[in-house]
């Protein structure tokens, strides 16, 4: 019998498993660990680095696999690029993450703390005599007092339990991963608003460029049906196309659901959700990984107390998550409304 089964070994799940194991809980961290390729949200803000260090988890360091981000260049409600330098951030420098290494380091930290990590995913779950019976993809069955849903945007466990999930206005991101060019050495992020959405571009720690176009459903349908439409959109940008050459992108982009979403309930009888499973944000927020770490930490603390018979932290957790969602929604609306050049265009006229 496990004290806790954590489903999903991304930043939220690994942070939760680490905290639970360090507190002496018998913890199973389960994830199929299939390679997903480069992920959106590769940047960890300075506040995230501070959180990792405070928890004793591995944090980005100079000379490591991750790369510091010197500045964000933004063309938003302006035809000019405006810079926001990391050195001015009171929490310190942001880092572009090598996600495979970052996630593996967090899983290792959870394992060293005492968690058992197994490469399998949850297939079925039910309660028997007040305990969870969980069937996994490899056919094994495990039992636990608590389960943690850290399965990302799928919210696989919460949805199996019938928990509703609310979503923001539709936002589709088309992300392209380009070829490595040794002559292209950039340590900045660039964002550019255009009439049908906005672009993001950066250089990953591997040296490969990544560029993403975030747009509405009608434009997304057009991009899906025309193989070269994404590249043409990139060429037409004023700044991004100069920052990263469209010629480096010779593979079709991936289409991803990038809208914000949240569960109607963040916890229930014997279960709790954290990270993107609990709530995920529009990439404009730039807080995805930090929020995942923070909620994984808070969810673990709530479960630790609940296992000791004190359920007060569960209510506190839900309240904190509600506050975080309200702040995110307010800030996202402010950012989108601040772009006034195309107020009557389809993308910008939608309420976000």
Protein Blocks (a to p, Z undefined) as FASTA:
>chain_A
ZZbdcehjafklmmmmmmmmmnopacddddekiaebjaehiaccfklmmmmmmnopacdd
ehiabdcdfbdcddehiabdcdddfklpmnbpcddddfklmmmmmmmmmmmnopacdddd
dfbdcdeehiacdddfkopacddfbdcdfebjnommmmmnopacdddddddddddddddd
fklccfbdcddddfkbccdddddfkopacddddddfklmmmmmmmmklmmmmmmmpmklm
mmpcfklpmbdcddddfbdcddfbfbdehiacehjllpccdfklopmmmmmmmmmmmmmm
mmmmmmnopaklmmmmmmmmmmmmmmmmmmmmmmmmmpmklmmgmklmpcZZ
